[in-house]
Amino acid sequence: MKRKLFSLLLILSLLLCLAGCGEKDYPPVPSTAEESRVLYTLSYEDKTYDVKYELYRAFFLNYKSEVDGGDASVWTSENKSAYITRINGMILDSVAEIYGTLHHARKLGINPYSVSFDKQVQEYIRGSVEGYDDGEVSAEGFGGDYDKYLQSLKESGLNYSVQDLLYRYAIATDKINEYYIGTVDKNNPTPEMKDGKLEYTDADVRAYYDSDQAVRCLLAMLDARSFTAERAQEIRDNIASYVNEAGVISYIMNFTTTTERDGAVGILIGKSSLDDAYFAELTEEAFRINIGETSKVVAINDGDGSHYYILYRTNKTDEYFNENLAYITESYLSSRVRELVGADEDALRLSASPTSEYTKLDHSLIAMP
């Protein structure tokens, strides 16, 4: 299991790692006056961020079915305010995550609207439109047809401006991690490697490991293309029926496609180590259950596809710490960075203020043109 960068929809997350091929640039597509309407403002320190209708719409359409369960009538019902309040909370959490990250990047001297960012955004778009294959990672693309690419964005609830913002957010996330954590890979050293700015000791990592801020779990991950929700629940119940960890490990490894790292060795989950945009419910489950207990089935579409996750909480041992120090350190550093950036995200979230344009919004009519 890995911590992922947050991206709104599948079409983006599949392409964040791609370098573009060729030299052709694809021109920005201006937003309409309607899309540019400001619905909320977020303010912190010396910056104010406008939440435009196009971004609100993208998240609304992405979260809509989760909130209304497929019943569109709720947005015009007597209880519509409860649904609107719930989805607004989800939208503003995501918006604050984006702008909080950009805000924190600026404080570190990273300009999300620099020439280097512009070029990287174009590389991602180029790879998306033309396709890409380096022998290890590939994307089919749209055969160089920019209009088809833009149509695919529209079908996902996005327009050019939102896609551009999400790319800049993802690039900024990478740069922030690089700043704090560095790029050192002891197994594959290169002259370009850099140390991160975060200072820590093995004792700090151990204190994190021993604290109530991190739990160790065995993980069963099931691909939703091969397992139904009913079968996932059966597997969860079978895991819960075992009276010892050895039985759980044997079952997970024999009846699922889970890796040995996840299912037999176990993963360390920190309260802030996983991306809340995808894994908030999984993190909540990890800390809800006690040692020897099994979580509920958690269904997640994490950008690589839909999966069912099942956790079995186990002990944090000295042996696990000693044999997995590098992995635990990664979790520790990820948590530290999330806490630093999260402070800016929280401040922006608390500052959210609706504009007069928001009062005119009819949620039942939100749709792509």
GICORRA-V760916 format. One record per residue. NEAR is the number of other C-alpha atoms within 12 Angstrom. Layout:
((NEAR) (NEAR))
//
This chain:
((32) (22) (28) (27) (40) (35) (39) (42) (34) (24) (34) (39) (28) (30) (39) (42) (28) (33) (27) (32) (25) (18) (15) (18) (23) (28) (17) (20) (18) (15) (21) (16) (11) (21) (28) (22) (26) (28) (31) (34) (30) (35) (26) (24) (16) (11) (20) (23) (27) (29) (37) (33) (40) (37) (40) (44) (41) (36) (40) (38) (34) (30) (30) (31) (18) (20) (27) (26) (13) (13) (16) (21) (19) (21) (29) (18) (16) (11) (14) (22) (17) (17) (29) (28) (17) (21) (28) (32) (22) (28) (34) (40) (31) (36) (45) (41) (38) (44) (42) (40) (43) (38) (39) (39) (34) (25) (21) (22) (16) (27) (24) (35) (23) (17) (13) (17) (25) (24) (24) (30) (39) (33) (32) (41) (46) (34) (40) (41) (35) (33) (29) (30) (19) (14) (8) (9) (17) (21) (30) (21) (30) (22) (17) (24) (20) (26) (22) (17) (31) (30) (20) (25) (30) (25) (20) (27) (34) (39) (36) (34) (28) (37) (40) (39) (33) (40) (40) (41) (40) (35) (39) (41) (40) (29) (30) (38) (35) (25) (27) (31) (30) (24) (24) (22) (17) (13) (9) (10) (12) (11) (11) (11) (17) (19) (20) (20) (19) (23) (18) (20) (14) (19) (15) (19) (30) (27) (18) (33) (36) (23) (18) (20) (26) (34) (39) (40) (43) (43) (45) (46) (36) (39) (25) (25) (15) (17) (22) (18) (24) (16) (20) (31) (24) (20) (35) (33) (23) (26) (38) (29) (18) (21) (16) (20) (27) (19) (22) (37) (34) (22) (28) (38) (27) (18) (24) (33) (24) (29) (22) (21) (25) (30) (38) (31) (35) (37) (39) (50) (45) (40) (33) (34) (38) (36) (33) (28) (34) (33) (32) (25) (26) (40) (35) (24) (29) (39) (29) (22) (23) (19) (23) (26) (30) (37) (37) (32) (33) (32) (31) (26) (29) (35) (26) (25) (21) (22) (31) (38) (43) (44) (49) (52) (40) (34) (26) (29) (20) (13) (11) (25) (28) (17) (16) (24) (24) (21) (26) (33) (32) (33) (35) (39) (37) (39) (33) (31) (35) (33) (25) (26) (33) (31) (23) (32) (32) (29) (27) (37) (33) (23) (25) (28) (24) (26) (19) (13) (21) (23) (14) (15) (23) (17) (29) (22) (16) (25) (26) (26) (16))
//
